[in-house]
């Protein structure tokens, strides 16, 4: 029988050479290092601030924590070389920044002002730049205004330098061909899952002695994790929102400031393809109308992709002379040639987006919710100094709950606990490292809330008594014994198939896939089956285990992909982009090393050790 097969979506990897800081997510828990130690090193005259290194290293550790599901320590980071990777990346960035500085590359004050004042993160309720919001966001990230603006300017200059170095890079045609051939090869396979019904033997009933031995030998499967008993107080924007009084005039002003979000004209999804002459554009339109080519084909002929010619979702007035013709279309289609500032062009209309007209009354609930939460976060920020003073003065968590708006709670925290307050990364990190000797300190949450906690005790990990988990032990033992029998049956079938028998002759249910690709996904089989099929020679069989399943797979045939097929051409185009980006990345790396060598590099090991010591 034929089984459902899906192909993973393919998307072009986009390199972002300049990333704006993500603000408003709460502090990283690092203090300002102050004193004479301000940088972990430099390339020429470009220094690498200790706080920048601390943030970058903490980001990587937080990412590792999310992957492994428990706090990732600085000791583990150093063992894996993560700290050196971060240092290498930051010294590479500093080298490019130094090269930009030496040639006088920079952006003006007007551009920095524009970026800051137009950033949504720094806008108040009225949709305009709000200095208090700006100050709060920078405070949460540990920046002064001068530091942030200098960082923004340096990042912009480095981005320009990186773009100049990597411009025009192309992937070697031979490498693209080799990868395309490898990736587009297809195979025909047959496979069969070995189920309990396919077994020729049955699992015997276990003895009490066998079960008790299994319980001891597989103790990790029947052990309760260590629990950290944590008392805490916290204050969230939701708690404070109830105390917020809304100003009707401010809501109306916010609506007017954001009116473009609520009142929008009818729009179209449009692509624009420009030609040198009207004759060429008309000829292309004729071929399109005749069904000889698609709009994507026409773009490709001009060395462009649909992303390159995408105009987004313009209104009629945004399209100038083409607006009337494009908006006259009632269904997707192509119009033109139409003269534009860049030359005669064809316009492809792909979808109609209806006009939007949300009144103040209709938007009032949304505006009110945003206003309440925004004001609540401000109230918490204003109260933070008092809360910190109380904790520093020796107030207990119970006293904080009695005397302030903070709420008291308790949680038994296991490594995988992520409910309630444990859903916040900052809380989990603090709870995982706090000791019984630590005094409660105020911490920030990524939604603008604050918390403080205390370690009341640690309940060690312990093996559940056999009697409490007897049923689990039986299930575990039986599953292991069944898996052994399935594997033995699979080995017998594999030997028979490689001896000339068909998979279908072995009394198992056979599935067939006729056009298997390396990117394919087959439902309800181990994830490694596709890779195994491409690692197995034609006519041979293999056994795949995973997810509690045992599957025998046989490669029936190997087929080279049709190089003229549209999908193959798309894959090749994607490869050209990705490989070109890889080459550009290497080029940037070589350039950074050369810039380092030319400018000279210094490293302050004491400063680096100080940063890492604070992460213990």
C-alpha positions as CSV (number, residue, x, y, z in Angstrom):
1,X,0.0,0.0,0.0
2,X,1.1,3.6,-0.5
3,X,1.9,5.8,2.6
4,X,1.4,9.5,2.9
5,X,4.6,11.5,2.3
6,X,5.3,15.1,3.0
7,X,8.2,17.3,1.9
8,X,9.6,19.9,4.3
9,X,9.1,23.5,3.2
10,X,12.1,25.1,1.7
11,X,13.1,28.6,2.7
12,X,16.0,30.8,1.8
13,X,18.3,31.5,4.7
14,X,18.5,35.2,5.2
15,X,21.7,36.7,6.8
16,X,21.1,39.6,9.1
17,X,24.3,41.6,9.2
18,X,22.8,44.1,11.6
19,X,20.4,43.1,14.4
20,X,18.7,45.8,16.5
21,X,18.8,45.2,20.2
22,X,15.7,43.4,21.6
23,X,14.6,45.6,24.4
24,X,12.1,45.4,27.2
25,X,13.0,41.7,28.0
26,X,14.4,42.4,31.5
27,X,18.0,42.5,32.7
28,X,20.5,39.8,32.3
29,X,21.3,39.8,36.0
30,X,24.8,41.3,35.4
31,X,26.0,44.2,37.4
32,X,28.1,47.0,36.0
33,X,31.7,46.0,36.4
34,X,32.8,49.6,37.0
35,X,36.2,50.6,38.3
36,X,39.1,50.6,35.9
37,X,38.0,47.4,34.2
38,X,35.7,48.5,31.3
39,X,36.7,46.1,28.4
40,X,37.7,42.5,27.9
41,X,40.1,43.6,25.2
42,X,40.4,45.6,22.1
43,X,41.2,45.6,18.4
44,X,43.2,48.7,17.6
45,X,41.3,51.5,19.3
46,X,37.9,49.6,19.3
47,X,37.2,48.2,22.8
48,X,34.8,45.4,23.7
49,X,32.9,46.4,26.8
50,X,32.7,43.9,29.6
51,X,28.9,44.3,29.8
52,X,28.6,43.5,26.1
53,X,30.6,40.3,26.6
54,X,28.5,39.5,29.6
55,X,25.2,39.9,27.7
56,X,26.5,37.9,24.7
57,X,27.7,35.0,26.9
58,X,24.5,35.0,28.9
59,X,22.5,34.9,25.7
60,X,24.3,31.8,24.6
61,X,23.9,30.2,28.0
62,X,20.2,30.9,28.0
63,X,19.9,29.4,24.6
64,X,21.6,26.2,25.8
65,X,19.4,26.2,28.9
66,X,16.3,26.2,26.6
67,X,17.7,23.3,24.6
68,X,18.6,21.0,27.5
69,X,15.7,21.9,29.7
70,X,17.8,22.8,32.8
71,X,20.1,25.6,33.9
72,X,23.3,25.6,31.8
73,X,26.3,26.6,34.0
74,X,29.3,28.6,33.2
75,X,31.4,25.6,34.0
76,X,29.7,23.6,31.2
77,X,30.0,26.6,28.9
78,X,33.8,26.7,29.4
79,X,34.1,22.9,29.0
80,X,32.3,23.2,25.6
81,X,34.4,26.2,24.6
82,X,31.2,28.4,24.4
83,X,33.0,31.3,26.1
84,X,35.8,31.2,23.6
85,X,33.3,31.1,20.7
86,X,31.6,34.3,22.1
87,X,35.0,36.0,22.5
88,X,36.0,35.1,19.0
89,X,32.8,36.4,17.5
90,X,33.1,39.7,19.5
91,X,36.7,40.2,18.6
92,X,35.8,39.6,14.9
93,X,33.0,42.2,15.1
94,X,35.4,44.6,16.8
95,X,37.9,44.1,14.0
96,X,35.4,45.1,11.4
97,X,34.3,48.1,13.5
98,X,37.9,49.1,13.8
99,X,38.4,48.9,10.0
100,X,35.2,51.1,9.6
101,X,36.6,53.6,12.2
102,X,40.0,53.9,10.5
103,X,38.4,54.8,7.1
104,X,36.0,57.2,8.8
105,X,32.8,55.2,8.0
106,X,29.9,56.3,10.2
107,X,26.3,57.3,10.2
108,X,25.0,60.8,11.1
109,X,23.1,61.9,14.1
110,X,20.0,62.4,12.1
111,X,19.9,58.6,11.2
112,X,20.5,57.6,14.8
113,X,17.8,60.0,15.9
114,X,15.4,58.6,13.3
115,X,16.0,55.0,14.3
116,X,15.5,55.7,18.0
117,X,12.4,57.9,17.7
118,X,10.7,55.6,15.2
119,X,11.3,52.3,17.2
120,X,8.0,51.0,18.5
121,X,9.8,49.8,21.7
122,X,10.4,53.5,22.6
123,X,6.9,54.8,21.9
124,X,4.4,55.8,24.5
125,X,0.6,55.3,24.6
126,X,0.1,58.1,22.0
127,X,2.3,56.3,19.5
128,X,5.1,59.0,19.7
129,X,8.6,58.7,21.1
130,X,8.5,58.7,24.9
131,X,11.8,59.5,26.7
132,X,10.6,57.7,29.9
133,X,9.9,54.5,27.9
134,X,13.3,54.9,26.2
135,X,15.0,55.4,29.6
136,X,13.2,52.3,31.1
137,X,14.1,50.1,28.1
138,X,17.8,51.0,28.3
139,X,17.8,50.6,32.0
140,X,16.5,47.1,31.7
141,X,19.3,46.3,29.3
142,X,21.9,48.0,31.4
143,X,22.7,50.8,29.0
144,X,23.0,54.5,29.4
145,X,21.7,56.6,26.6
146,X,25.2,57.6,25.4
147,X,26.3,53.9,25.5
148,X,23.3,52.7,23.5
149,X,23.6,55.4,20.9
150,X,27.3,54.8,20.5
151,X,26.5,51.1,20.1
152,X,23.8,51.8,17.6
153,X,26.2,54.0,15.5
154,X,29.0,51.4,15.7
155,X,26.7,48.6,14.7
156,X,25.4,50.6,11.7
157,X,28.9,51.3,10.5
158,X,30.0,47.7,10.9
159,X,26.9,46.6,8.9
160,X,27.8,48.9,6.1
161,X,31.4,47.6,6.1
162,X,30.3,43.9,6.2
163,X,27.9,44.5,3.3
164,X,30.7,46.1,1.3
165,X,33.1,43.2,2.0
166,X,30.6,40.5,1.1
167,X,28.9,42.2,-1.9
168,X,28.8,40.3,-5.2
169,X,29.9,36.9,-3.9
170,X,28.7,34.0,-6.0
171,X,28.9,30.2,-5.3
172,X,31.2,28.1,-7.5
173,X,29.0,26.4,-10.2
174,X,30.7,23.0,-9.7
175,X,29.9,23.0,-6.0
176,X,26.3,23.9,-6.7
177,X,26.0,21.1,-9.3
178,X,27.4,18.5,-6.9
179,X,25.1,19.6,-4.0
180,X,22.0,19.8,-6.4
181,X,22.7,16.2,-7.7
182,X,23.1,14.9,-4.2
183,X,19.9,16.6,-2.8
184,X,17.6,15.9,-5.7
185,X,18.3,12.2,-6.0
186,X,15.1,10.1,-5.4
187,X,14.6,6.6,-4.3
188,X,11.8,4.0,-4.3
189,X,11.6,2.1,-1.0
190,X,9.4,-0.5,0.7
191,X,9.2,-0.7,4.4
192,X,7.3,-2.6,7.2
193,X,7.0,-2.0,10.8
194,X,7.4,-5.0,13.0
195,X,4.4,-5.1,15.4
196,X,3.3,-7.4,18.2
197,X,1.1,-9.3,15.7
198,X,4.2,-10.1,13.6
199,X,6.1,-11.8,16.4
200,X,6.5,-15.6,16.5
201,X,7.2,-15.6,20.2
202,X,5.4,-14.1,23.2
203,X,6.8,-12.3,26.2
204,X,6.7,-14.5,29.3
205,X,5.3,-13.4,32.6
206,X,8.1,-11.9,34.7
207,X,9.0,-13.2,38.2
208,X,9.0,-11.0,41.2
209,X,12.8,-11.3,41.4
210,X,13.1,-10.2,37.7
211,X,11.0,-7.1,38.3
212,X,12.9,-6.1,41.5
213,X,16.2,-6.5,39.6
214,X,14.8,-4.4,36.7
215,X,13.8,-1.7,39.2
216,X,17.3,-1.5,40.6
217,X,19.1,-1.8,37.3
218,X,17.1,1.0,35.8
219,X,16.8,3.2,38.8
220,X,17.1,6.4,36.8
221,X,13.7,5.6,35.2
222,X,12.0,5.3,38.6
223,X,13.7,8.2,40.5
224,X,12.0,11.3,41.6
225,X,14.1,14.4,40.6
226,X,15.6,16.8,43.2
227,X,13.2,19.4,44.3
228,X,14.1,22.9,45.4
229,X,11.6,24.3,47.8
230,X,11.3,28.0,46.9
231,X,9.2,30.7,48.6
232,X,8.7,33.8,46.6
233,X,6.9,37.1,46.3
234,X,6.2,38.7,42.9
235,X,4.4,41.6,41.3
236,X,3.1,41.4,37.8
237,X,1.6,44.0,35.4
238,X,-1.7,42.0,35.6
239,X,-1.8,42.5,39.4
240,X,-1.1,46.2,39.1
241,X,-3.5,46.7,36.2
242,X,-6.5,46.6,38.5
243,X,-5.2,49.8,40.2
244,X,-4.8,51.7,36.9
245,X,-7.3,54.5,36.2
246,X,-7.6,55.2,32.5
247,X,-7.8,58.7,31.0
248,X,-10.4,58.8,28.2
249,X,-8.6,61.7,26.5
250,X,-5.4,59.7,26.5
251,X,-7.2,56.7,24.9
252,X,-8.6,59.0,22.2
253,X,-5.2,60.5,21.6
254,X,-3.7,57.0,21.3
255,X,-6.3,56.0,18.8
256,X,-5.6,59.1,16.7
257,X,-1.8,58.4,16.9
258,X,-2.4,54.8,15.7
259,X,-5.2,55.6,13.3
260,X,-3.1,54.1,10.4
261,X,-3.3,50.8,12.2
262,X,-7.1,50.9,12.6
263,X,-8.2,52.6,9.4
264,X,-6.6,51.3,6.2
265,X,-7.6,51.5,2.6
266,X,-8.1,48.5,0.3
267,X,-4.8,47.1,-0.6
268,X,-3.3,44.6,-3.1
269,X,-0.4,42.1,-2.9
270,X,1.7,43.2,-5.9
271,X,5.0,42.3,-7.7
272,X,6.6,44.6,-10.2
273,X,8.9,43.6,-13.0
274,X,10.7,46.4,-14.9
275,X,12.0,46.1,-18.5
276,X,14.4,48.3,-20.5
277,X,11.9,49.0,-23.2
278,X,8.1,48.9,-23.8
279,X,8.6,46.4,-26.6
280,X,10.4,43.9,-24.3
281,X,7.8,44.3,-21.6
282,X,5.0,43.7,-24.2
283,X,6.7,40.6,-25.6
284,X,7.0,39.2,-22.1
285,X,3.4,39.9,-21.4
286,X,2.4,38.1,-24.6
287,X,4.4,35.0,-23.6
288,X,2.7,35.2,-20.2
289,X,-0.8,35.4,-21.6
290,X,0.0,32.5,-23.9
291,X,0.9,30.4,-20.9
292,X,4.5,29.9,-22.1
293,X,6.0,31.2,-18.9
294,X,5.0,32.2,-15.3
295,X,5.7,35.6,-13.7
296,X,8.4,33.8,-11.6
297,X,10.0,32.6,-14.9
298,X,10.0,36.2,-16.3
299,X,11.7,37.4,-13.1
300,X,14.3,34.6,-13.3
301,X,15.1,35.6,-16.8
302,X,16.1,39.0,-15.5
303,X,18.2,37.5,-12.7
304,X,15.6,38.2,-10.1
305,X,13.5,36.2,-7.6
306,X,9.9,37.0,-6.6
307,X,11.2,38.4,-3.3
308,X,13.3,40.9,-5.3
309,X,10.3,42.3,-7.1
310,X,7.8,42.1,-4.2
311,X,6.1,45.4,-3.5
312,X,4.3,44.1,-0.4
313,X,0.8,45.3,0.2
314,X,0.4,48.8,-1.4
315,X,-2.7,51.0,-1.5
316,X,-3.8,52.3,-4.9
317,X,-2.1,55.7,-4.3
318,X,1.2,53.9,-3.6
319,X,1.3,52.5,-7.1
320,X,1.3,55.8,-8.9
321,X,0.4,55.4,-12.6
322,X,-0.2,51.7,-12.2
323,X,-2.7,52.1,-9.4
324,X,-5.8,52.3,-11.4
325,X,-5.0,49.3,-13.7
326,X,-3.9,47.1,-10.8
327,X,-7.0,48.0,-8.6
328,X,-9.3,47.4,-11.6
329,X,-8.4,43.7,-11.4
330,X,-11.1,41.7,-9.5
331,X,-9.1,38.5,-9.5
332,X,-5.3,37.8,-9.5
333,X,-3.7,38.7,-12.8
334,X,-1.0,40.7,-14.6
335,X,-1.3,44.2,-16.1
336,X,1.1,46.2,-18.2
337,X,3.3,47.4,-19.7
338,X,2.9,50.6,-17.6
339,X,5.4,53.4,-17.7
340,X,7.1,54.0,-14.3
341,X,10.0,56.1,-13.0
342,X,12.2,53.1,-13.5
343,X,10.9,52.2,-17.0
344,X,8.1,50.1,-18.5
345,X,6.9,47.5,-16.0
346,X,4.5,44.5,-15.6
347,X,2.5,44.3,-12.4
348,X,1.3,41.0,-10.9
349,X,-1.6,41.3,-8.5
350,X,-1.8,38.2,-6.3
351,X,-4.4,39.0,-3.7
352,X,-7.0,41.6,-2.6
353,X,-6.9,42.8,1.0
354,X,-10.1,44.4,2.0
355,X,-10.2,47.9,3.5
356,X,-10.2,48.1,7.3
357,X,-12.1,50.6,9.3
358,X,-12.0,50.1,13.1
359,X,-13.8,52.8,15.0
360,X,-12.6,54.2,18.3
361,X,-15.3,52.3,20.2
362,X,-14.3,49.1,18.4
363,X,-10.6,49.7,19.3
364,X,-11.3,50.9,22.8
365,X,-11.0,47.6,24.5
366,X,-7.6,46.9,22.9
367,X,-6.4,50.4,23.6
368,X,-7.6,50.1,27.2
369,X,-5.8,46.8,27.7
370,X,-2.6,48.1,26.3
371,X,-2.8,51.3,28.3
372,X,-3.5,49.4,31.5
373,X,-0.5,47.1,31.0
374,X,1.8,50.0,30.0
375,X,0.8,52.0,33.0
376,X,1.1,48.9,35.3
377,X,4.6,48.3,34.1
378,X,5.5,52.0,34.8
379,X,4.0,51.7,38.3
380,X,6.1,48.6,39.0
381,X,9.2,50.4,37.8
382,X,8.4,53.3,40.0
383,X,7.9,51.0,43.0
384,X,11.1,48.9,42.3
385,X,13.4,51.3,44.3
386,X,11.2,51.0,47.4
387,X,11.0,47.2,47.0
388,X,14.8,47.0,46.7
389,X,15.3,49.2,49.8
390,X,12.9,47.0,51.8
391,X,14.7,43.8,50.9
392,X,18.1,45.4,51.5
393,X,16.8,46.5,54.9
394,X,16.1,42.9,55.9
395,X,12.4,42.6,55.2
396,X,11.2,39.0,54.9
397,X,9.2,37.7,52.0
398,X,6.2,37.4,54.3
399,X,6.6,41.1,55.3
400,X,6.9,42.1,51.7
401,X,3.6,40.4,51.0
402,X,1.9,42.1,54.0
403,X,3.3,45.6,53.4
404,X,3.4,45.9,49.6
405,X,1.4,44.9,46.6
406,X,3.6,41.8,46.1
407,X,2.0,38.3,46.4
408,X,3.5,35.4,48.4
409,X,3.8,31.9,46.9
410,X,5.7,28.6,47.2
411,X,6.8,26.2,44.5
412,X,8.6,22.8,44.6
413,X,10.9,23.3,41.6
414,X,12.1,20.3,39.6
415,X,14.5,20.8,36.6
416,X,11.6,20.5,34.2
417,X,9.1,22.6,36.0
418,X,7.8,25.4,33.8
419,X,4.3,26.2,35.2
420,X,3.3,29.5,36.9
421,X,6.2,31.7,37.9
422,X,8.6,28.9,36.8
423,X,7.6,29.7,33.3
424,X,9.8,32.8,33.5
425,X,13.4,32.1,32.5
426,X,14.7,34.8,35.0
427,X,12.9,33.1,37.9
428,X,14.1,29.6,36.9
429,X,17.7,30.8,36.7
430,X,17.6,32.5,40.1
431,X,15.8,29.6,41.7
432,X,18.3,27.1,40.3
433,X,21.3,29.0,41.8
434,X,20.1,30.5,45.0
435,X,21.6,29.1,48.3
436,X,20.2,29.0,51.8
437,X,22.7,31.7,52.8
438,X,21.5,34.2,50.1
439,X,19.3,37.1,51.1
440,X,16.3,37.8,48.8
441,X,17.0,40.3,46.0
442,X,14.7,41.9,43.5
443,X,14.7,40.4,40.1
444,X,13.1,41.4,36.8
445,X,10.7,39.4,34.6
446,X,10.5,39.8,30.9
447,X,6.9,41.1,31.0
448,X,7.9,44.0,33.3
449,X,7.1,42.2,36.6
450,X,9.5,41.7,39.5
451,X,10.1,39.0,42.1
452,X,12.2,37.9,45.0
453,X,12.8,34.4,46.3
454,X,14.2,32.3,49.1
455,X,15.5,28.7,49.2
456,X,13.6,26.9,52.1
457,X,15.3,23.6,51.5
458,X,16.2,20.9,49.0
459,X,14.5,17.5,48.8
460,X,17.2,15.2,47.3
461,X,16.5,12.9,44.3
462,X,15.3,9.5,45.5
463,X,14.4,6.1,44.1
464,X,10.6,5.5,44.4
465,X,10.0,2.3,46.4
466,X,9.3,-0.7,44.3
467,X,5.8,-1.2,45.7
468,X,4.8,2.4,44.6
469,X,5.9,1.9,41.0
470,X,5.4,-1.8,40.5
471,X,3.0,-1.3,37.5
472,X,5.5,1.1,35.8
473,X,8.3,-1.4,36.3
474,X,6.2,-4.2,34.7
475,X,5.4,-2.0,31.7
476,X,9.0,-0.9,31.3
477,X,10.3,-4.5,31.5
478,X,7.6,-5.8,29.1
479,X,8.4,-3.0,26.6
480,X,12.1,-3.9,26.7
481,X,11.4,-7.6,26.2
482,X,9.0,-6.9,23.3
483,X,11.5,-4.7,21.6
484,X,14.1,-7.5,21.8
485,X,11.7,-9.9,20.1
486,X,10.8,-7.3,17.4
487,X,14.5,-6.7,16.7
488,X,15.1,-10.5,16.4
489,X,12.1,-10.8,14.0
490,X,13.4,-7.8,12.0
491,X,16.9,-9.4,11.7
492,X,15.3,-12.6,10.3
493,X,13.2,-10.7,7.8
494,X,16.2,-8.6,6.7
495,X,18.3,-11.7,6.1
496,X,15.5,-13.3,4.0
497,X,15.0,-10.1,1.9
498,X,18.8,-9.8,1.2
499,X,18.7,-13.5,0.3
500,X,16.2,-12.8,-2.5
501,X,12.8,-12.9,-0.9
502,X,10.4,-10.0,-1.2
503,X,9.4,-8.0,1.9
504,X,5.8,-8.8,1.2
505,X,6.4,-12.5,1.4
506,X,7.4,-12.3,5.1
507,X,3.9,-11.9,6.4
508,X,4.2,-8.2,7.3
509,X,2.2,-5.1,6.2
510,X,4.3,-3.4,3.5
511,X,4.3,0.3,2.6
512,X,5.8,1.7,-0.6
513,X,7.1,5.2,-1.3
514,X,7.9,5.8,-5.0
515,X,9.7,9.2,-5.0
516,X,11.5,9.5,-1.7
517,X,13.7,12.6,-1.3
518,X,16.2,13.5,1.3
519,X,13.9,16.2,2.6
520,X,10.9,14.0,2.7
521,X,9.0,13.2,5.9
522,X,7.1,9.9,6.4
523,X,4.5,9.8,9.1
524,X,4.5,7.2,11.9
525,X,8.0,5.9,11.4
526,X,11.3,6.6,13.2
527,X,12.8,10.0,12.1
528,X,16.0,8.3,10.9
529,X,14.3,6.1,8.3
530,X,14.7,8.5,5.4
531,X,18.5,9.0,6.1
532,X,18.9,5.2,6.5
533,X,17.2,4.6,3.1
534,X,19.7,7.0,1.4
535,X,22.6,5.3,3.2
536,X,21.5,1.8,2.0
537,X,22.6,0.3,-1.3
538,X,19.9,-0.6,-3.9
539,X,18.5,-4.1,-3.3
540,X,19.7,-4.1,0.3
541,X,17.7,-3.8,3.5
542,X,18.2,-2.1,6.8
543,X,16.7,-2.0,10.3
544,X,15.6,1.3,11.8
545,X,14.7,1.7,15.5
546,X,13.2,4.7,17.3
547,X,10.2,6.0,19.1
548,X,9.5,2.5,20.4
549,X,9.3,1.1,16.8
550,X,11.3,-1.4,14.7
551,X,11.1,-1.0,11.0
552,X,12.7,-3.0,8.1
553,X,13.3,-0.9,5.0
554,X,14.4,-2.0,1.5
555,X,15.7,0.2,-1.3
556,X,14.0,-0.9,-4.5
557,X,15.5,1.7,-6.8
558,X,17.6,4.9,-7.2
559,X,16.5,7.7,-9.6
560,X,18.4,10.8,-10.6
561,X,16.2,13.9,-10.6
562,X,15.2,15.6,-13.8
563,X,17.4,18.7,-14.0
564,X,14.8,20.5,-16.1
565,X,12.0,20.0,-13.5
566,X,10.8,23.2,-11.8
567,X,11.3,21.9,-8.3
568,X,14.9,20.9,-9.1
569,X,15.5,24.4,-10.5
570,X,14.2,25.9,-7.3
571,X,16.4,23.8,-5.2
572,X,19.4,24.8,-7.3
573,X,18.5,28.4,-6.9
574,X,18.2,28.0,-3.2
575,X,21.6,26.3,-3.1
576,X,23.2,29.1,-5.0
577,X,21.9,31.6,-2.5
578,X,22.9,29.5,0.6
579,X,26.4,28.6,-0.7
580,X,27.0,32.2,-1.8
581,X,26.1,33.3,1.7
582,X,28.5,30.6,3.2
583,X,31.3,31.9,1.0
584,X,30.5,35.5,2.0
585,X,30.6,34.4,5.7
586,X,34.1,32.9,5.1
587,X,35.1,36.1,3.3
588,X,34.0,38.2,6.3
589,X,35.8,35.9,8.7
590,X,39.1,36.2,6.7
591,X,38.6,40.0,6.5
592,X,38.1,40.2,10.2
593,X,41.2,38.2,10.9
594,X,43.2,40.4,8.5
595,X,41.9,43.5,10.2
596,X,42.8,42.1,13.6
597,X,46.3,41.3,12.4
598,X,46.7,44.8,11.0
599,X,45.3,46.7,13.9
600,X,46.6,44.5,16.7
601,X,44.6,42.8,19.4
602,X,44.8,42.9,23.2
603,X,42.9,40.6,25.6
604,X,42.3,41.3,29.3
605,X,42.0,37.9,30.9
606,X,41.3,39.4,34.3
607,X,38.2,41.2,32.9
608,X,37.0,38.0,31.2
609,X,37.5,36.0,34.4
610,X,35.5,38.7,36.3
611,X,32.6,38.4,33.9
612,X,32.6,34.6,34.2
613,X,32.9,34.6,38.0
614,X,29.7,36.6,38.3
615,X,27.9,33.8,36.4
616,X,28.9,31.1,38.8
